[in-house]
Amino acid sequence: MFRFFEIFPATLAWATLILLFLVSWKAAFWAAIFIILFDTYWLLKTVYFSLHLRYSFKKMRESMEVDWLSKLNLLTNNPGRAGRRQTTNNMKNWNDVYHLIILPMYDEPYEVIRESILSLANTNYPKEKMIVVLATEERVGEKAREVAKKIENEFDNKFYKFLTTIHPSNVPGEIPGKGSNESYAIKDTKNLFIDPLGIKYEDVLVSVFDADTQISSEYFGVLTYKFMTCKNPQRTSFQPIPLFTNNIYDAPALAKVVSFSATFWQMMQQARPERLTTFSSHSMPFKALVEVGYWQKDVVSEDSRIFWQLFFHYDGDWRVEPLLYPVTMDANVAPTFWKTMINIYKQQRRWGYGIENLPYLLDGFRKNKKIPLKTKLYWSFNTIEGFHSWATNAIIIFALGWLPILIGGDAFNKTVLAYNLPQITRLILTLATIGIASSAILSVILLPPRPEKIKVWHYPLYILQWILMPLTLIIFGAIPGLEAQTRLALGGKFRLGFWVTPKGRYKE
């Protein structure tokens, strides 16, 4: 059954595209009707997503104006003011909360790692409550050890504890990647610090940040506040909004559009917490991680898999709390334009390989009898629909919409519908560009402070670059998504390993 679930997504995606081709050839009239209805559906969905995007953006801006440590002090001194959202984890003081921060690194340069850890050191949260772990890989060799040693010498005394771990290479049963590295690092931290110091597991929040993740001064304040006030915090993950803007001014136009598209998707998901799963940098309770056995070591998409591990371990009693607060990360930038394009494709394909969670999800629902049927159907449908849309929607809208006219034959091309099909679809897609225009404007608002090399007249160009979005949706969306699903279906040597996105600071 598990193997069937692995084959199912690619089969569904390819069957959709092939069927559309065949129907356009043999029944062009019905294919044209379907395309018009599908384009209309996509327009309505664009409007729906735009509303969620505006909501999340508004809430994020409001959250960034809050003094979260003052709110925490108010919560501690006047717990009754929290009302029904009063602390639910039996903590009376926010200073009881320890933050364990794990930064898994591969071969990132010193500048990238230093910027990330410096952002931790510059937070206003008490450093005596922060344990920082730099998780390195033995397989990288001396280069990573030199960077780690330099970082440790600079920041060792900036936090309560600072630890550098070295994940051994060639461990049987492991896929070399973040999941196996993180599991090794957190076990070391538990044995060296958490247990010997007698820190309660319930008091520790684990944040797993990518090596390029930078946070603002108030980040741990808002995270701690959410932890102390959310419903059932020991059964909750916490998800910030990733802004891929650390080096956005160095990114070519296509890379900018792809980066902001990923950000906007995560922002929209924060407005729908019932569908939110963990992605990239996020946080969760240490006690739950210990009970679930840490991250699985044989998967590529460990950031989303850990959500499902916890979900099934607690029989569906697990959720993600949206922080509606940003962390900043690197856009995908390489020394050359074409290398950047290749890296973007590989990164999107790796994200698309999150489809490996679908068989784990469906098989888990099949075996777990305690999770309600309604919950199983909800998550199954939304996960299947999400990955299927990823692999097919852009191709249907922007590439196959003209098939009935091209291959439908003379009989169809003489009909009124054939004459009107291009005009109808063009009108619908033109209306949909309103959503793209709002995304373009929002992307300019989210840009970091302008460096000297960027002139004011560049900003209109940053808006115009969004005309490339249809291209990015196909080349850096549907195609890598479809490839990822196909690789999972073929299995064996076609399966993906963990590909590390190169990070760097490239000077002009």
MIMAR-304686 format. One line per 10 residues: for each residue x, y, z of C-alpha. Coordinates in steps of 0.001 Angstrom, whole numbers, plus 500000, padded with zeros to 6 digits. Layout:
N
X,Y,Z  ...
// end
This chain:
508
500000,500000,500000  502816,502399,500814  504343,501848,497373  500933,502422,495789  500669,505730,497641  504108,506715,496291  503028,506052,492705  499601,507675,493019  500522,511447,492848  502562,511222,489642
499954,508944,488056  497218,511455,488839  499249,514415,487522  500327,512739,484282  496828,511310,483727  495380,514834,484040  497737,516296,481436  497417,513376,479025  493635,513307,479374  493429,517030,478611
495490,516444,475479  493267,513540,474346  490012,515364,475068  491285,518447,473192  491959,516167,470242  488837,514009,470277  486277,516209,472058  487523,519782,471600  484192,521349,472568  484248,519793,476050
487942,520553,476458  487249,524220,475693  484415,524301,478241  486702,522735,480832  489472,525264,480149  487092,528218,480534  485706,526806,483794  489205,526004,485051  490501,529499,484252  487489,530968,486063
488216,528756,489060  491844,529920,489010  490711,533562,488903  488469,533078,491946  491254,531238,493726  493644,534111,492978  491199,536581,494529  490766,534292,497538  494522,533997,498040  495002,537754,497586
492610,538446,500449  494525,536048,502692  497806,537622,501636  496617,541112,502563  495348,539855,505906  498659,538180,506798  500667,541187,505648  498556,543526,507796  498906,541276,510845  502635,540871,510295
503150,544634,510151  501094,545086,513317  503040,542337,515094  506356,543945,514208  505298,547123,516033  504653,545323,519349  507010,545340,522334  506688,541622,523043  508824,541554,526186  506507,544146,527736
503536,541957,526814  505272,538993,528437  505895,540982,531604  502274,542066,531655  501211,538463,531204  503392,537369,534115  502439,540199,536482  498748,540246,535581  497879,536746,534353  494163,537443,534660
494388,539936,531783  495118,537095,529419  491473,536073,529810  490637,532828,528134  494117,532825,526548  495712,532714,529994  498913,530674,530200  498042,527033,529666  501389,525334,530318  501511,525953,534086
504255,528545,533704  504026,531598,535894  507022,533443,534509  508199,533717,530915  511775,533647,532162  511267,529936,532781  511402,529336,529035  514690,528197,527509  515294,528473,523782  517396,525794,522130
518429,527030,518667  519900,524556,516178  521604,525821,513017  522540,522908,510758  525325,523975,508404  526985,522333,505416  529658,524350,503610  528238,527861,504056  530905,530561,504311  531805,532299,507544
529946,535501,506567  526605,533723,506215  526887,531829,509513  528133,534891,511376  525233,537064,510190  522746,534464,511431  524301,533968,514871  524913,537697,515281  521171,538215,514830  520638,535791,517741
523132,537693,519874  521379,540981,519092  517941,539873,520302  516489,541436,523432  515651,538036,524941  517822,537097,527976  520896,535299,526618  521142,533191,529790  518038,531405,528483  519458,530651,525036
521380,527515,524039  522854,527731,520528  524021,524669,518611  526006,524903,515381  525503,521489,513769  528275,520719,511269  528870,517757,508937  531950,515566,509070  531700,514874,505324  532411,518537,504491
535878,518277,506002  538300,520852,507318  536581,523828,505669  533443,523530,507833  535473,522873,510973  537485,526042,510449  534324,528128,510014  532729,526505,513070  535834,527087,515205  535968,530740,514196
532290,531188,515044  532676,529395,518368  535611,531587,519378  533571,534705,518663  530227,533731,520203  531026,531132,522867  530438,533568,525736  527430,535358,524206  524823,532772,525233  524024,530490,528163
525617,527628,526260  527192,527322,522817  527879,523933,521282  529411,522779,518014  528486,519251,516933  529983,517154,514128  527516,514778,512498  529430,511652,511384  529253,510644,507730  528194,507335,506174
525849,506288,508971  523772,503267,507842  520082,504042,507261  520596,507800,506984  520138,510196,504095  522888,512806,504483  520927,515976,505148  519288,518250,507690  517136,515649,509452  519970,513312,510383
522215,516248,511336  519565,517852,513533  518805,514579,515321  522473,514031,516099  522873,517609,517324  519860,517594,519628  520847,514267,521199  524290,515699,521979  522706,518810,523475  520355,516732,525603
523191,514602,526971  525641,517473,527518  523387,520285,528746  519661,519639,529196  519910,516532,531389  523015,517464,533440  521610,520930,534179  518248,519504,535205  516278,521693,532795  512669,520570,532522
511817,519322,529058  508501,521213,529192  510382,524499,529598  512447,524168,526414  511433,525400,522962  513512,524092,520060  513981,526375,517056  515522,524857,513950  516865,527579,511675  518484,527247,508276
522091,528430,508285  521101,531705,506582  518150,532514,508870  518317,535916,510536  515857,537086,513184  514827,540441,514581  515295,541659,518134  511737,540792,519212  511543,537327,517640  511923,535211,520776
509545,537545,522579  506696,536843,520169  507579,533136,520070  507546,532879,523866  504280,534823,524091  502596,532486,521619  503988,529494,523509  502577,530728,526811  499161,531753,525519  498237,529279,522782
495949,526345,523366  497846,523220,524451  501408,524528,523806  503012,521117,524343  501094,519902,521275  501952,522855,519029  504601,523853,516498  505271,527524,515793  505810,528843,512269  507207,532268,511309
506918,533830,507854  510092,533342,505788  511190,536427,503879  513892,535556,501341  515394,539033,501382  518855,538876,503002  520550,539195,499619  517549,540067,497460  519258,543018,495752  521878,540640,494333
519259,538312,492834  518306,538440,489127  514689,539228,488249  513544,535609,487953  515116,534763,491304  513362,537728,492940  509962,536626,491632  510507,533034,492760  511695,534159,496205  508747,536457,496833
506318,533864,495455  507535,531417,498111  507161,534106,500781  503649,535015,499663  502544,531381,499667  503709,531017,503270  501997,534279,504208  498714,533044,502730  499049,529777,504625  499397,531699,507904
495892,533051,507318  494661,529446,507164  496156,527880,510329  493939,524814,510037  495987,523850,506941  499386,525010,508146  502315,522587,508431  505903,523322,509376  508311,524675,506750  512021,525478,506852
512760,527518,510031  510251,526788,512821  509941,525878,516502  508423,523105,518647  508491,521848,522260  511561,519842,523253  509535,517317,525234  507501,516338,522187  510664,515949,520098  512105,513571,522675
508888,511556,522829  508625,511233,519039  512266,510184,518651  513484,513345,516900  513620,513823,513119  513511,510864,510780  516930,510310,509215  515890,508836,505867  513778,511641,504374  514533,514763,502333
511724,517025,503587  512421,516772,507313  510877,520192,508028  507367,519068,507048  507836,515397,508004  508373,516293,511660  504874,517780,511692  503388,514477,510525  505542,512477,512938  504135,514495,515821
500618,514450,514332  500505,510654,514237  502378,510150,517505  499680,512137,519322  496792,510654,517282  496012,513875,515437  496403,516130,518486  499002,518403,516915  498718,521787,515252  500812,524682,513958
500453,528136,515486  501183,530901,512938  503474,533541,514412  502568,536103,511729  506076,537391,512315  508995,537240,509862  512427,535699,509765  514699,536644,506876  516591,534168,504716  518682,534209,501552
517256,534363,498072  518766,531759,495771  521766,533561,494250  524853,532074,492569  527895,533758,490985  526368,533562,487487  522858,533956,486078  522619,530419,484667  524010,528846,487823  521352,530750,489755
518640,529386,487453  519922,525820,487905  520056,526219,491685  516525,527644,491794  515242,524666,489831  517004,522189,492132  515696,523968,495219  512121,523950,493906  512456,520277,492995  513618,519512,496530
510659,521414,497966  508409,519550,495521  509837,516312,496891  507778,517052,499963  505375,514773,498080  507219,511975,499916  505075,512949,502909  501861,511977,501093  502406,508173,501248  503530,508576,504862
500343,510535,505535  497937,508179,503730  499550,505062,505168  499438,506613,508640  495737,507337,508266  495171,503770,507107  496838,502347,510211  495746,504837,512884  492213,504112,514071  492090,506881,516689
492151,509845,514294  488598,510866,513260  487555,510065,509694  486672,513719,509096  490230,514739,509952  491685,512051,507695  489550,513114,504734  490311,516811,505273  494085,516415,505335  494153,513780,502587
492147,515899,500153  494007,519145,500844  497431,517493,500577  496607,515659,497350  494967,518740,495833  497883,520960,496829  500577,518816,495237  498431,518059,492187  497842,521781,491641  501568,522431,492056
502414,520024,489237  499583,520750,486787  497799,524094,487217  500358,526394,485605  500810,524017,482669  497057,523833,482081  496553,527594,482332  499540,528924,480433  500570,526080,478106  497613,523817,477315
494823,526389,477158  495135,526621,473368  495100,522871,472686  491474,522657,471480  492229,525216,468759  495564,523661,467802  494539,520021,467607  490717,520117,467791  490302,519919,464023  488542,522048,461416
485053,521229,462646  485729,522742,466052  487690,525714,464705  484637,526816,462713  482476,527090,465842  481654,530243,467783  483256,528703,470882  486570,528252,469067  486477,531901,468002  485698,533121,471533
487962,530735,473502  491149,532874,473177  489249,536049,474002  487512,534544,477030  490697,533034,478459  492619,536239,477759  489983,538249,479658  490047,535876,482621  493850,535883,482812  493913,539667,482463
491614,539963,485470  493862,537567,487351  496806,539921,486817  495229,542211,489403  496411,539706,491991  499858,539650,490414  499969,543463,490486  499182,543531,494196  501946,540968,494773  504366,543160,492815
503593,546201,494952  503819,544157,498146  507212,542775,497116  508595,546321,496893  507196,547169,500343  508933,544108,501816  512344,544992,500397  515015,545711,503026  516677,549154,503218  518119,550195,499866
521918,549908,499508  523839,552613,497681  524150,550602,494485  520353,550466,494128  518771,553633,492760  515201,554807,493239  514442,554261,489558  515128,550537,490041  511866,550088,491967  509552,550374,488932
511678,547650,487347  511068,545467,490407  507345,545814,489744  507639,545154,486017  509622,541968,486632  506401,540305,487819  505342,539891,484185  507740,536928,484379  505457,535168,486863  503734,532871,484300
507193,531723,483213  508332,531092,486782  505131,529206,487608  505878,526719,484830  509684,526451,484807  510273,526816,488557  506931,525500,489779  505045,522921,487772  507986,521232,486014  510160,520601,489114
507009,519608,491018  506089,517123,488307  509644,515794,488185  509699,515288,491961  506456,513310,491851  507685,511255,488905  510944,510434,490668  509057,509263,493755  506839,507061,491580  509789,505505,489718
511634,504851,492963  515049,503251,493231  517886,505284,491757  515447,508022,490718  514691,509006,494309  516074,512352,495389  518677,512812,498068  519018,515989,500112  520407,518770,497935  521931,521652,499925
521158,525071,498441  524505,526896,498063  524752,530068,500104  527211,532900,499717  527917,536598,499581  529003,537431,496062  530694,540775,495443  530223,542646,492187
// end
